[in-house]
Amino acid sequence: MTNRLRISLSAPRARLIACCLSGALFLPSIAMAESAETQLLSGFKSIHDYSFNQAMQHIETLANENPKYQLAQLMKADFLAIKAGKSRWIQEYRKAYPKKVHSLLEEAKVRWQATGLTHQTESEILGQFVLKSSTQPYLIIVNSEAHRLFLYQQTAGAYHEVANYYVSIGRKGTGKQTKGDLKTPIGVYQIVKQLSDRQLPELYGVAALTLNYPNQWDKQLGRTGSGIWLHGTPRSTYSRPPMASKGCVVLNNPAMADLIDRYRLPPETPVIIATKAEVLPVPSDAAEILQSNDKQQVLSRINEWLREQQEYEVDWSKVGVFHYPGEKDMYYVTFPTHVKGREQMVEQFWKKTASQNGWQLVLKVQQTSPSQKTQVAYNIASR
């Protein structure tokens, strides 16, 4: 019997697996950084192509290499049940553990759907948030809707994607307002400090990067809570469902180790947490001109303000300007300066107004650079 015929005979079983996953599946367009995710997506593709034997091989390899990866173990069990002619076991298990199975299938769905975010959209995604890059070597953009964290590295004066990872966010979604609301904040933040494995309870995995939530804009709007981090997962599991944290952005431990050991993200690295980051529709000529004019105007206004003020000297190449997600016509500006021999970071928030000037500085904060802080207050229980 040829391999082609074996696949054909296995097609009904593969269709059943596809139905069990209950997600809209389509062909992947990029290779993921982690080998585990590569195996997972290869398994999905084989399911999509009704290649039962090949799909089972990918999933078995994934499950055997990652025994604590619950999604892989679920899929492996499904394959074995179907192979044994016991497909009713699948439905019985789902009825017995509906919440757990639902969360795992949601993870499968978002991991697969994220493959539609191609490297070809890199400039469009960056264009939504980065008006002017500073000299910061790295930039993080979290697409909460797609449950992906994109890491960009600056080379030759421009950011380029070097990695992206699946993430879990708050149980109640995004748009954090108050302590304990189980939501992930939307905004522009900075990495403050790295916490190592030995400093953390097991819940937080191999490491954590603390963020400066609430930032000054959050405080201005009365938002409360604290302890919003990027962190890993307990060693008892490989990854968490898409919406499972108390507000943090959670990666699996291999991805977290990547950020810490491979990329060594420094304090003050910008972290943009957005509801979504997508390719925007091509605007009309008039809209494109208006959008371009807005960007030029805000850059000109910021540059003019910096040249006119007498408070401190600023190196324009070190000024970063980012569109602030969740706010209409608002930009976040950050740059270092020196006051009495100490480096300080200045954060500014600019909004478009109806006045002739167009753009106005609505909030300014000057604080000691996070990299020079010897202690960082954090509360594990607070979110």
C-alpha positions as CSV (number, residue, x, y, z in Angstrom):
1,M,0.0,0.0,0.0
2,T,1.4,3.4,-0.9
3,N,1.8,6.2,1.6
4,R,-0.7,8.2,-0.4
5,L,-3.3,5.5,0.0
6,R,-2.6,5.2,3.8
7,I,-3.2,8.9,4.1
8,S,-6.4,8.6,2.1
9,L,-7.7,5.8,4.3
10,S,-6.9,7.9,7.4
11,A,-8.7,11.0,6.2
12,P,-12.0,10.4,8.1
13,R,-10.0,10.0,11.3
14,A,-8.2,13.2,10.6
15,R,-11.5,15.0,10.0
16,L,-12.7,13.8,13.4
17,I,-9.5,15.2,15.0
18,A,-10.1,18.5,13.3
19,C,-13.7,18.6,14.5
20,C,-12.5,17.8,18.1
21,L,-10.1,20.8,17.9
22,S,-13.1,22.9,16.9
23,G,-11.0,25.8,15.7
24,A,-10.9,27.6,12.3
25,L,-7.7,26.2,10.9
26,F,-5.7,27.6,8.0
27,L,-2.2,27.1,6.6
28,P,0.6,28.6,8.7
29,S,2.7,31.2,7.1
30,I,5.8,31.5,9.4
31,A,8.1,29.2,11.2
32,M,7.9,29.7,15.0
33,A,11.0,30.2,17.1
34,E,10.4,27.3,19.5
35,S,10.7,23.7,18.4
36,A,7.7,22.7,20.5
37,E,5.5,25.2,18.7
38,T,6.9,24.1,15.4
39,Q,5.9,20.6,16.1
40,L,2.4,21.7,17.3
41,L,1.8,23.8,14.1
42,S,3.2,21.0,11.9
43,G,0.6,18.7,13.6
44,F,-2.1,21.2,12.9
45,K,-1.1,21.5,9.3
46,S,-1.2,17.7,8.9
47,I,-4.7,17.7,10.4
48,H,-5.8,20.4,8.0
49,D,-4.4,18.3,5.1
50,Y,-6.1,15.1,6.5
51,S,-2.7,13.4,6.9
52,F,-3.6,11.4,10.0
53,N,-0.3,9.4,10.3
54,Q,1.9,12.4,9.9
55,A,-0.1,14.5,12.3
56,M,0.1,11.7,14.9
57,Q,3.8,11.5,14.5
58,H,4.2,15.3,15.1
59,I,1.9,15.3,18.2
60,E,3.5,12.1,19.7
61,T,6.9,13.6,19.4
62,L,5.7,16.9,20.9
63,A,4.0,15.0,23.8
64,N,6.9,12.7,24.5
65,E,9.5,15.6,24.5
66,N,7.2,17.8,26.7
67,P,5.4,15.5,29.1
68,K,4.0,18.5,31.0
69,Y,2.5,20.1,27.9
70,Q,-1.2,19.4,28.6
71,L,-2.4,20.4,25.2
72,A,0.0,18.0,23.5
73,Q,-1.1,15.2,25.9
74,L,-4.8,15.9,25.2
75,M,-4.2,15.7,21.4
76,K,-2.1,12.6,21.7
77,A,-4.9,10.9,23.7
78,D,-7.4,11.9,21.1
79,F,-5.3,10.4,18.3
80,L,-4.8,7.1,20.3
81,A,-8.5,6.9,21.0
82,I,-9.4,7.3,17.4
83,K,-6.7,4.9,16.3
84,A,-8.1,2.3,18.7
85,G,-11.7,2.9,17.4
86,K,-12.7,4.4,20.7
87,S,-13.7,7.9,19.6
88,R,-16.5,8.0,22.1
89,W,-13.7,8.3,24.8
90,I,-13.0,11.8,23.5
91,Q,-16.5,13.0,24.1
92,E,-16.7,11.3,27.5
93,Y,-13.5,13.1,28.6
94,R,-14.8,16.4,27.4
95,K,-18.0,16.0,29.3
96,A,-16.1,15.0,32.5
97,Y,-13.7,17.9,32.3
98,P,-15.4,20.6,30.3
99,K,-13.5,23.7,31.7
100,K,-10.1,22.2,31.4
101,V,-10.7,20.9,27.9
102,H,-12.2,24.2,26.8
103,S,-9.2,26.1,28.0
104,L,-6.8,23.8,26.1
105,L,-8.8,24.0,22.9
106,E,-8.8,27.8,23.2
107,E,-5.0,27.6,23.5
108,A,-4.8,25.5,20.3
109,K,-7.1,27.9,18.5
110,V,-5.1,31.1,19.3
111,R,-1.8,29.4,18.6
112,W,-2.9,28.3,15.2
113,Q,-4.7,31.5,14.2
114,A,-1.5,33.5,15.2
115,T,0.3,32.0,12.2
116,G,-1.6,34.5,10.1
117,L,0.7,37.2,11.5
118,T,3.5,37.1,8.9
119,H,6.9,38.7,8.8
120,Q,5.6,40.7,5.8
121,T,3.5,42.7,8.1
122,E,6.4,43.7,10.3
123,S,6.6,47.3,9.0
124,E,2.8,47.8,9.2
125,I,2.6,46.6,12.8
126,L,5.6,48.7,13.9
127,G,4.1,51.7,12.0
128,Q,1.0,51.6,14.2
129,F,3.1,52.2,17.4
130,V,6.6,53.5,16.6
131,L,6.7,57.1,15.3
132,K,10.3,57.5,16.2
133,S,12.7,54.9,17.6
134,S,15.2,55.8,20.3
135,T,18.6,54.1,20.9
136,Q,16.9,51.4,23.0
137,P,18.2,48.0,21.7
138,Y,14.9,46.2,22.1
139,L,11.1,46.8,21.8
140,I,8.3,44.6,22.9
141,I,4.8,44.7,21.4
142,V,2.1,42.5,23.0
143,N,-0.9,41.7,20.7
144,S,-3.4,40.7,23.4
145,E,-6.1,39.7,21.0
146,A,-3.7,37.3,19.2
147,H,-2.0,36.3,22.5
148,R,1.5,37.0,20.9
149,L,4.5,38.8,22.3
150,F,6.7,40.3,19.5
151,L,10.3,41.1,20.3
152,Y,12.1,43.6,18.0
153,Q,15.8,44.3,18.0
154,Q,17.2,47.6,16.7
155,T,19.8,47.3,13.9
156,A,21.0,50.0,11.6
157,G,18.6,52.5,13.2
158,A,15.4,50.4,12.7
159,Y,13.6,47.7,14.6
160,H,13.3,44.2,13.2
161,E,11.4,41.2,14.6
162,V,13.7,38.6,16.1
163,A,11.2,36.4,18.0
164,N,7.5,36.0,18.9
165,Y,5.9,33.9,21.5
166,Y,2.5,32.7,22.7
167,V,1.3,34.5,25.9
168,S,-1.5,34.2,28.4
169,I,-3.2,37.4,29.6
170,G,-5.7,38.4,32.3
171,R,-8.7,36.1,33.0
172,K,-11.0,39.0,32.3
173,G,-9.2,40.3,29.2
174,T,-7.6,43.7,28.8
175,G,-8.2,47.3,29.9
176,K,-7.1,47.2,33.6
177,Q,-8.8,49.8,35.8
178,T,-8.7,48.7,39.4
179,K,-6.7,46.3,41.6
180,G,-8.0,42.8,41.5
181,D,-10.1,43.2,38.3
182,L,-8.0,40.3,36.7
183,K,-7.3,42.4,33.5
184,T,-4.1,43.2,31.7
185,P,-3.4,46.9,31.2
186,I,-3.3,48.6,27.8
187,G,-0.6,51.2,27.4
188,V,3.2,51.8,27.0
189,Y,5.3,50.6,29.9
190,Q,9.0,50.0,30.7
191,I,10.9,47.0,32.1
192,V,12.0,48.0,35.6
193,K,13.8,45.0,36.9
194,Q,14.6,41.3,36.4
195,L,13.7,38.9,39.1
196,S,15.5,35.5,39.1
197,D,14.2,32.1,39.7
198,R,15.4,32.0,43.3
199,Q,13.6,35.3,44.1
200,L,10.2,34.0,42.9
201,P,7.5,31.6,44.1
202,E,7.1,28.6,41.8
203,L,4.0,30.2,40.2
204,Y,6.1,32.7,38.3
205,G,8.4,30.1,36.6
206,V,12.1,30.6,35.8
207,A,12.1,34.5,35.8
208,A,10.1,37.7,35.7
209,L,10.5,41.2,34.2
210,T,8.6,43.7,36.3
211,L,6.8,46.6,34.5
212,N,6.1,50.1,35.7
213,Y,2.3,49.7,35.9
214,P,0.6,51.9,36.8
215,N,2.5,54.5,34.8
216,Q,1.8,58.2,35.3
217,W,-1.0,58.3,32.8
218,D,-2.7,55.4,34.6
219,K,-2.4,57.2,37.8
220,Q,-3.7,60.4,36.3
221,L,-6.8,58.4,35.3
222,G,-7.2,56.8,38.7
223,R,-6.2,53.3,37.7
224,T,-5.0,51.1,40.5
225,G,-3.2,47.8,41.1
226,S,0.4,46.8,40.8
227,G,2.7,43.8,40.2
228,I,2.1,43.5,36.4
229,W,5.0,41.5,35.0
230,L,6.2,39.4,32.2
231,H,6.9,36.0,33.8
232,G,7.1,32.3,33.2
233,T,4.9,29.3,34.3
234,P,5.1,26.7,37.1
235,R,7.2,23.7,36.2
236,S,4.1,21.5,36.6
237,T,2.9,22.8,33.2
238,Y,4.4,23.8,29.9
239,S,2.0,26.7,29.2
240,R,-1.2,28.3,30.4
241,P,-4.6,28.9,28.7
242,P,-5.0,32.1,26.7
243,M,-6.8,34.0,29.6
244,A,-5.5,32.6,32.8
245,S,-3.4,35.2,34.7
246,K,-4.4,37.8,37.2
247,G,-3.3,40.5,34.8
248,C,0.3,39.7,33.9
249,V,1.6,38.7,30.5
250,V,2.7,35.0,30.9
251,L,5.1,33.1,28.7
252,N,6.2,29.5,28.9
253,N,9.5,29.0,30.6
254,P,11.6,28.4,27.5
255,A,10.4,31.7,26.0
256,M,11.0,33.5,29.3
257,A,14.5,32.1,29.5
258,D,15.0,33.3,25.9
259,L,14.2,36.9,26.9
260,I,16.4,36.7,29.9
261,D,19.4,34.7,28.7
262,R,19.5,35.1,25.0
263,Y,18.4,38.7,24.6
264,R,19.2,40.1,28.0
265,L,16.5,42.8,27.9
266,P,17.8,45.8,29.8
267,P,15.8,48.1,32.1
268,E,13.8,50.8,30.4
269,T,13.0,48.5,27.4
270,P,9.7,49.8,26.1
271,V,6.8,47.3,26.4
272,I,3.7,48.3,24.4
273,I,0.6,46.3,25.4
274,A,-2.1,46.7,22.8
275,T,-5.5,45.2,22.3
276,K,-4.4,44.1,18.9
277,A,-1.7,44.8,16.3
278,E,-2.8,44.2,12.8
279,V,-2.3,45.3,9.2
280,L,-4.4,48.3,8.7
281,P,-6.4,48.8,5.5
282,V,-4.7,50.9,2.9
283,P,-6.0,54.5,3.4
284,S,-7.3,56.7,0.7
285,D,-4.9,59.3,-0.7
286,A,-6.6,62.0,1.4
287,A,-6.5,59.9,4.6
288,E,-2.9,58.9,4.0
289,I,-1.9,62.6,3.6
290,L,-3.8,63.6,6.7
291,Q,-2.2,60.8,8.7
292,S,1.3,61.6,7.5
293,N,0.7,65.3,8.3
294,D,-0.3,64.4,11.9
295,K,2.8,62.4,12.4
296,Q,5.0,65.1,11.1
297,Q,3.2,67.7,13.1
298,V,3.6,65.9,16.4
299,L,7.3,65.1,15.7
300,S,7.9,68.8,14.8
301,R,6.1,70.0,17.9
302,I,8.0,67.7,20.2
303,N,11.3,68.6,18.7
304,E,10.5,72.3,18.9
305,W,9.5,72.0,22.6
306,L,12.7,70.2,23.4
307,R,14.8,72.8,21.7
308,E,13.0,75.7,23.4
309,Q,13.0,74.4,27.0
310,Q,15.9,75.3,29.2
311,E,15.5,72.6,31.9
312,Y,17.9,70.0,30.5
313,E,19.9,69.0,27.4
314,V,18.4,66.3,25.2
315,D,20.0,64.1,22.5
316,W,17.3,63.8,19.8
317,S,18.6,60.4,18.7
318,K,17.7,59.1,22.2
319,V,14.1,60.3,22.0
320,G,11.5,57.6,21.5
321,V,8.0,58.5,20.3
322,F,5.2,55.8,20.5
323,H,1.5,55.9,19.7
324,Y,-0.3,55.2,23.0
325,P,-2.7,52.2,22.5
326,G,-6.2,52.7,23.9
327,E,-6.0,56.5,23.6
328,K,-7.1,58.5,20.6
329,D,-4.5,60.9,19.2
330,M,-2.0,60.4,22.0
331,Y,1.8,59.8,21.9
332,Y,4.1,58.7,24.6
333,V,7.6,60.3,24.6
334,T,10.6,59.1,26.6
335,F,14.3,60.2,26.7
336,P,17.2,60.2,29.1
337,T,18.8,63.3,30.5
338,H,21.3,64.2,33.3
339,V,20.4,66.3,36.3
340,K,23.2,67.0,38.8
341,G,25.3,64.2,37.3
342,R,22.6,61.6,37.6
343,E,20.8,60.0,34.7
344,Q,17.1,60.5,34.8
345,M,14.3,59.4,32.4
346,V,11.7,61.8,31.3
347,E,8.3,60.6,30.2
348,Q,5.9,62.8,28.4
349,F,2.3,62.3,27.1
350,W,1.2,64.4,24.1
351,K,-2.4,64.8,22.9
352,K,-3.9,66.4,19.9
353,T,-6.0,69.4,20.7
354,A,-8.3,71.7,18.8
355,S,-5.9,74.7,19.3
356,Q,-3.7,76.1,16.6
357,N,-0.7,74.3,18.0
358,G,-2.4,71.0,17.3
359,W,-0.4,69.0,19.8
360,Q,0.1,69.7,23.5
361,L,2.1,68.3,26.3
362,V,-0.5,67.1,28.8
363,L,1.7,65.3,31.3
364,K,5.4,65.2,32.1
365,V,7.2,63.0,34.6
366,Q,10.9,63.1,35.5
367,Q,12.2,60.2,37.5
368,T,15.4,58.4,38.4
369,S,16.4,55.9,35.7
370,P,15.1,52.4,36.6
371,S,18.5,51.0,35.9
372,Q,19.9,53.1,38.8
373,K,17.3,52.0,41.3
374,T,18.8,49.7,43.9
375,Q,15.4,48.5,45.2
376,V,12.1,48.0,43.4
377,A,9.0,47.7,45.5
378,Y,6.8,44.9,44.3
379,N,3.8,43.1,45.8
380,I,3.2,39.5,44.5
381,A,-0.3,39.5,45.8
382,S,-1.3,42.7,44.2
383,R,-2.7,42.9,40.6
